[in-house]
Amino acid sequence: MKKIFSLVLVSALGGALTLGTYKVFIEKEDRTTLQETKTSPYTIPVSYKSVNTKLPMGESVDFTTAAEKTIHSVVHVRNTTTSSGIMTFEDLFFGRRSQRPQIGTGSGVIISPDGMIITNNHVIDGAEEITITLNNNKSYEAELIGTDPKTDIALLKIEADEDLPYTTFGDSDTSKVGEWVLAVGNPFNLTSTVTAGIISAKSRDLTGGDDAQSFIQTDAAVNPGNSGGALVNTHGELIGINTAITSQTGSYVGYSFAVPSNIAKKVIEDIMEFGNVQNGILGVRGGALNSASAKELGVNDTEGFYVSTVEDDSGAKKAGIQEGDIIKQLDDVKISKFSDLKGFLNTKRPNDVVYVTVVRDGDEKTLPVTLAKITSVRVPIIGTLKEASRKELKNLKIDYGLKITDLNIANREEFKSDGVDEGSIVTAINGEKVNSIEDANAAITKYSGRIYRVEIVKTNGEKVNYRFR
């Protein structure tokens, strides 16, 4: 009995000793381990320093003022056209064509309190009805005042019962690469959307050739529906009309392009005053310089516009510009490439005086040039037309028309096989009589740059009509 009691006592003492050891040494260590596993297994670097929201020059970047100035003057543009649908068996049986409305949308900018609106020509192209919706959701029917397909600018007008908020034009020539800008528009039918970016480049050409344009390139996000919207600087001044994106998907992937405000402003002023765009020409032909062309021409400059031909009776000829001159500057605008030259001239009219700085034999000269009226027009499908003399018209026993001086290369053989050659007279375009360059431009503009019908009097006096699909 005593032996059993001794064994129980020893077991109890052993258990107590084990429990005590666990409490004193092991449990404390486990608690410490448990507390340690509550911390994050990885480190997130965090800075509690105040963030400097200022530019290097100390000027705060604040877009709110520009956005507030612009957001109520940018409108939603709705373009309604009627298109022919797929012909069904019933349509064929009853001799009818299926017609259905087609809707296009874009943006526009109010530029005067009485409701003048600037947008892109492609936004309202072919419109039978144009509806404008303001930021306060009020809608109005718009009147199309005029368009210029070449610069992709259109002018609309709405009648409101009150003065409307509007955006003032800024000077796009003084805008700089790296400058902050805002794009304001209605992408994807979302109203009053503002995005920010910088000017990535200026005088950017997307086409090349004689039809070169001069766009402001930005990295502000622009998507379908933004076309015709505002590109403004941080003061809320309109410096461009958002027009295009370069994308493989059709949506924004990095860069967008805007018509500079100086070009857009000049276009709408011409439309309001003359009904069409008045362009002044310098009277020179040539090309932009680079390393390859400079080497070929034997000149040291790799920037500028090299003059290869000076047209007779032009302002350039009268001012003393010569073949071989390199145009480096027009007024205060530096000329590095052809789009610089074209973009600047697109802001000028006939009889404007431009100070042209040229380099000739290493010397720099500045010459005042009076811009001339355009005396020729390039017509799609046909070619180049010039105003005909009274004698030329009288010889063909007609009273009006424009002379063909250079047939379109793609259709030259076809025209010549029909007896139409240089010297033939175009008397009508798209059913409109043409007796001047302005008439031709108006006839082309009326149909958004398309040519449907042309009437021509051949050099033998025979009249022919062409219809194009």
MOZI-V783404 format. One line per field, one symbol per residue. ss: DSSP state (h for helix, s for strand, l for the rest). phi: phi as a letter, one per 30 degrees, with the letter a starting at -180 (. if undefined). burial: 1 if it has 16 or more other ideal C-beta (glycine too) atoms within 10 Angstrom, else 0. Layout:
# MOZI-V783404
ss: ???
phi: ???
burial: ???
This chain:
# MOZI-V783404
ss: lhhhhhhhhhhhhhhhhhhhhhhhhhhhhhhhhhhhlllllllllllllllllslllllslllhhhhhhhlllsssssssssssllllhhhhhhllllsssssssssssslllllsssslhhhhllllssssslllllssslssssssllllssssslllllllllllsllhhhlllllsssssslhhhlllssssssssssssllllhhhlllsssslllllllllllssssllllssssssssllllllllllssssshhhhhhhhhhhhhhlllllssllsssssllhhhhhhhlllllllssssssllllhhhhhllllllsssssllsslllhhhhhhhhlllllllssssssssllsssssssslssllsssslllsssssllhhhhhhllllllsssssslhhhhhhhhhlllllllsssssllsslllhhhhhhhhhhllllllssssslllllsssssll
phi: .dddddddddddddddddddddddcddddddddddddddddbccdbccddddccdedjcddbcddddddcddccccccccbcbddddcddeddcibcdcbdbcbbababdcadcjdbcaddddceidcbbcccddcidcbdccddlbbedcicbbcbbccdbdcdbcddccddcdbdjddbccbabdhiddhccbbabddabhdccciidcecbcdcbcddbbejdejdccbddcicdcacdbbbcadcjcdblbbbbdedddddddddddddciadccccdjbbladcbeddddddicddcbkcddcbcddiddddddjdbdjdcdcabhccdccbdddddddddccbeidcccccbcbhiccbcbdbddcddcbbcceidkccbdddddddddchbcakcddcadeedcedddddcjdbejdcdcabhicdbbadddddddddechicccbbcbcddcjdcbbccbd
burial: 0000000000000000000000000000000000000000000000000000000000000010011011111111111000000000000000000000000111111110001111111111101001111110000101000111111111111100000101101101101000011111111000111111101101111000000111111111111111111111110111111111100000010011111111111111011000011111111101011000010000100001111001100111101010011111110010111111111111111000010111100000001011110101101011111011000010010000111100110010001000010001111111000100111111111010001001111110000001000
